[in-house]
Amino acid sequence: MVSIKKVAAPLFVSLLGIASAHASEFSGPFVGAKLGLNFSDATGHDFEESTHTTFFPGLTAGYNVDVNQFVVGVEGFADLHAGSTTKKDGGIDVKVGMPIDGNIMPYARVGFTGTWPDTRLHYGAGVEYKFAKQWSVAGEYTADTAHCDGGHRRNDSLTVGVHYYF
């Protein structure tokens, strides 16, 4: 017959291992600011200037959770590139990443952006690096396209941003 002590001791040790599992460096709420370069063009309509390259600031806020080895989050953003063919954009994306070595996370994102000229699909990819407990830096590429009023508009943005995790 197996004694309770022989079963309880290994069970207790394994439960300690589960209890010591911790959240990834990227889970929880965050806010951030970014700077970027937007490349946009417009075709198929009588546009004053069909190609723009604009330096712009932006803001971001979101919340990430751990799902197995992945990080899944929702992120709202505002890209203030008034010189682009779609003016200023804001939207919301779902972000999915997988931390590597604990403090580096490549990710993909997809969602919607809108304001002017219409609501449209927004997508991209990036890498985030956690350089301190509550701070990270991220480099990202995003894009969106709009078909409106007989024309076609496209935005491509490259950004670098800083996030603060609460």
Secondary structure, DSSP 8 states (H G I E B T S, - for coil): ---HHHHHHHHHHHHHHHHH----TT-EEEEEEEEEEEEEEEESS--S-SEEEEEEEEEEEEEEEEETTEEEEEEEEEE--TTSTT-SEEEEEEEEE--BTTTEEEEEEEEEEEESS--EEEEEEEEEEE-SSSEEEEEEEEEEEEEETTEEEEEEEEEEEEEEE-
